[in-house]
């Protein structure tokens, strides 16, 4: 069972910044890629950023330059710094291993709402 807790969401004006945080169990952090996924209203959940065990990062084209993912293998956390907000980044954000577990096992997520 995946054990993780997302936090840090909120309402942000276009152009603003926010930092999301995910606390994971040590067993999940060790040896795994960890990603942040976004689910916009009416759309499927998509992977927007991921970080390898030793720090290499990969971003989707839609968010490159605006999101920065990082991990702390001592604290067992993975953060997502979000800058230069645009309306298209609104949604529910989840962290999880990459690829996601099957059967599906997700946390409650954290909501990000961008307003103009």
Backbone torsions as a table, in degrees:
resi	resn	phi	psi	omega
1	UNK	NA	128.8	178.6
2	UNK	-72.4	133.2	178.4
3	UNK	-119.7	110.6	-179.6
4	UNK	-156.0	153.9	-179.4
5	UNK	-137.4	121.3	177.7
6	UNK	-95.6	149.4	178.3
7	UNK	-155.1	168.4	172.6
8	UNK	104.9	-4.5	-178.9
9	UNK	-69.5	171.3	178.6
10	UNK	169.8	-168.1	178.4
11	UNK	-101.0	130.4	-175.4
12	UNK	-136.1	140.3	177.9
13	UNK	-76.9	152.0	175.6
14	UNK	-51.6	133.2	-179.1
15	UNK	93.1	-10.0	-177.4
16	UNK	-85.0	-170.9	-176.9
17	UNK	-135.3	157.9	178.2
18	UNK	-156.1	153.0	177.1
19	UNK	-127.1	120.3	177.2
20	UNK	-96.3	150.7	178.4
21	UNK	-134.4	145.8	178.4
22	UNK	-130.2	125.0	175.3
23	UNK	-102.3	124.9	-176.8
24	UNK	-122.0	160.6	174.0
25	UNK	-71.9	151.1	-178.5
26	UNK	-60.1	-35.3	-179.0
27	UNK	-64.7	-30.0	179.0
28	UNK	-78.8	-39.4	-178.4
29	UNK	-65.3	-42.2	-170.5
30	UNK	-66.7	119.0	173.2
31	UNK	80.6	2.7	-175.3
32	UNK	-116.4	147.3	164.1
33	UNK	-72.5	140.6	176.6
34	UNK	-121.2	137.0	-177.9
35	UNK	-129.2	160.2	169.3
36	UNK	-106.4	131.5	-179.0
37	UNK	-115.5	147.5	177.7
38	UNK	-122.2	137.3	172.6
39	UNK	-123.9	107.0	177.3
40	UNK	-80.6	157.3	-179.8
41	UNK	-55.2	127.6	177.9
42	UNK	77.7	5.8	-177.6
43	UNK	-123.0	165.1	178.0
44	UNK	-78.4	157.3	177.1
45	UNK	-69.2	136.8	-178.8
46	UNK	-131.6	148.0	177.0
47	UNK	-81.3	124.2	-178.9
48	UNK	-109.3	-23.9	-179.7
49	UNK	-158.1	146.4	176.2
50	UNK	-146.7	154.5	-179.4
51	UNK	-131.2	132.4	179.0
52	UNK	-76.4	172.7	-174.6
53	UNK	-58.6	-36.7	-176.0
54	UNK	-107.4	18.7	165.6
55	UNK	111.8	-14.0	178.9
56	UNK	-63.3	140.1	-174.6
57	UNK	-122.7	151.5	176.3
58	UNK	-137.4	137.4	-178.0
59	UNK	-125.8	152.2	171.9
60	UNK	-73.7	154.8	-177.7
61	UNK	-59.6	-32.1	-174.4
62	UNK	-70.8	-18.8	-176.1
63	UNK	-120.9	-4.8	-176.1
64	UNK	-57.0	133.0	-179.2
65	UNK	93.4	-12.8	-178.4
66	UNK	-117.2	-19.4	179.1
67	UNK	-119.8	145.1	175.0
68	UNK	-132.5	119.5	179.6
69	UNK	-101.7	144.0	178.6
70	UNK	-149.0	158.6	179.5
71	UNK	-134.7	150.4	175.7
72	UNK	-122.2	103.6	-175.5
73	UNK	-73.6	-12.9	175.8
74	UNK	-84.6	-43.6	-179.1
75	UNK	-85.8	-10.4	-177.4
76	UNK	59.6	49.2	178.0
77	UNK	-130.6	153.1	173.7
78	UNK	-132.0	122.3	-176.8
79	UNK	-107.7	156.3	175.6
80	UNK	-131.6	108.2	176.4
81	UNK	-87.0	125.9	-176.8
82	UNK	-116.9	121.4	-178.2
83	UNK	-126.5	162.8	175.7
84	UNK	53.4	51.4	-176.2
85	UNK	-55.3	136.1	168.9
86	UNK	-123.7	165.3	-174.8
87	UNK	-61.6	-25.0	-173.6
88	UNK	-75.0	-5.9	-179.6
89	UNK	-94.6	1.3	176.5
90	UNK	-62.5	145.2	177.7
91	UNK	154.3	-177.0	175.4
92	UNK	-94.7	131.6	-177.2
93	UNK	-110.3	134.4	179.6
94	UNK	-128.7	148.7	168.9
95	UNK	-111.5	153.8	178.8
96	UNK	-173.5	172.6	176.3
97	UNK	-68.9	161.5	176.8
98	UNK	-121.5	124.3	-8.6
99	UNK	-66.3	162.0	-177.6
100	UNK	-67.1	156.3	-174.6
101	UNK	-71.0	152.6	172.4
102	UNK	-131.5	129.1	1.6
103	UNK	-63.0	157.6	-176.3
104	UNK	-57.5	136.0	179.4
105	UNK	-147.8	103.2	-174.3
106	UNK	-123.9	154.4	172.6
107	UNK	-78.6	-171.9	-177.5
108	UNK	-81.1	-16.1	179.7
109	UNK	78.1	174.5	176.9
110	UNK	-137.8	134.1	-172.2
111	UNK	-87.4	133.5	173.8
112	UNK	-120.0	126.3	179.5
113	UNK	-125.7	124.7	-179.9
114	UNK	-108.1	131.9	-179.9
115	UNK	-125.9	154.2	-178.1
116	UNK	-94.3	NA	NA
